[in-house]
Amino acid sequence: MTEKDSAHQIPIAIIRVGWLSLGVNIGLVAVKLTLSFATGSLALRADSIHSMVDVFVSIALIVGLFISGRRYCDASLTISARSRSPNTPGSL
């Protein structure tokens, strides 16, 4: 694998955050839905539905990361730092 190929992979930390977000949101839905039925609270039931939307967003995030297949990196900063002239403020 070349350096160019490795620059287009997703960092594992970002994927872990996506999965963690999904797990936490599923847990919140389960707890809120259980409590809403136990107490008869419509507010908790509505909030559990709202949290369910967050689950769908987390799924969309994970799918989007896998589809894009790009690594979040500071390549643009590296390129711009190299292209600056020595007299430009903030140059390396």
C-alpha positions as CSV (number, residue, x, y, z in Angstrom):
1,M,0.0,0.0,0.0
2,T,1.5,3.3,-1.0
3,E,1.3,6.6,1.0
4,K,-1.2,7.9,-1.5
5,D,-3.5,4.9,-0.9
6,S,-3.3,5.1,2.9
7,A,-4.3,8.8,2.7
8,H,-7.7,7.7,1.5
9,Q,-8.6,5.4,4.3
10,I,-10.9,6.2,7.2
11,P,-9.1,6.6,10.6
12,I,-10.3,3.8,12.9
13,A,-11.1,6.4,15.7
14,I,-13.7,8.1,13.6
15,I,-15.4,4.7,12.9
16,R,-15.3,3.9,16.6
17,V,-17.0,7.2,17.4
18,G,-19.7,6.4,14.9
19,W,-20.3,2.9,16.4
20,L,-20.2,4.3,20.0
21,S,-22.8,7.0,19.0
22,L,-25.0,4.3,17.5
23,G,-24.8,2.1,20.7
24,V,-25.4,5.0,23.0
25,N,-28.4,6.2,21.0
26,I,-29.9,2.7,20.9
27,G,-29.5,2.4,24.6
28,L,-31.2,5.8,25.1
29,V,-34.1,4.7,23.0
30,A,-34.5,1.5,24.9
31,V,-34.4,3.2,28.3
32,K,-36.7,6.0,27.4
33,L,-39.2,3.8,25.7
34,T,-39.3,1.3,28.6
35,L,-39.7,4.2,31.1
36,S,-42.4,5.8,29.0
37,F,-44.5,2.6,29.0
38,A,-43.8,2.0,32.7
39,T,-44.9,5.5,33.7
40,G,-47.3,6.3,30.9
41,S,-45.4,9.4,30.1
42,L,-46.1,10.7,26.6
43,A,-43.2,13.2,26.9
44,L,-40.7,10.3,27.4
45,R,-42.3,8.4,24.5
46,A,-41.9,11.4,22.2
47,D,-38.3,11.9,23.4
48,S,-37.6,8.2,22.6
49,I,-38.9,8.7,19.1
50,H,-36.7,11.8,18.8
51,S,-33.7,9.6,20.0
52,M,-34.7,7.0,17.4
53,V,-34.0,9.7,14.7
54,D,-30.6,10.1,16.2
55,V,-30.1,6.3,15.7
56,F,-30.9,6.8,12.0
57,V,-28.4,9.7,11.8
58,S,-25.7,7.5,13.4
59,I,-26.4,4.8,10.9
60,A,-26.2,7.3,8.0
61,L,-22.9,8.5,9.5
62,I,-21.4,5.1,9.5
63,V,-22.6,4.3,6.0
64,G,-21.3,7.6,4.7
65,L,-17.9,6.9,6.2
66,F,-17.7,3.6,4.5
67,I,-18.9,4.9,1.2
68,S,-16.5,7.9,1.2
69,G,-13.5,5.8,2.1
70,R,-11.5,8.9,2.7
71,R,-9.2,9.7,5.6
72,Y,-9.6,12.9,7.5
73,C,-6.2,14.3,7.4
74,D,-4.4,17.6,7.4
75,A,-3.3,17.2,3.7
76,S,-4.7,20.6,2.7
77,L,-2.7,22.3,5.5
78,T,0.4,20.5,4.5
79,I,0.0,21.4,0.9
80,S,-0.8,25.1,1.7
81,A,2.2,25.3,4.1
82,R,4.6,24.0,1.4
83,S,3.2,26.3,-1.3
84,R,3.7,29.5,0.8
85,S,6.6,31.7,0.0
86,P,9.3,32.2,2.7
87,N,8.2,35.8,3.2
88,T,4.5,34.9,3.9
89,P,3.6,35.4,7.6
90,G,3.0,32.0,9.2
91,S,5.2,30.1,6.8
92,L,7.3,27.2,8.1
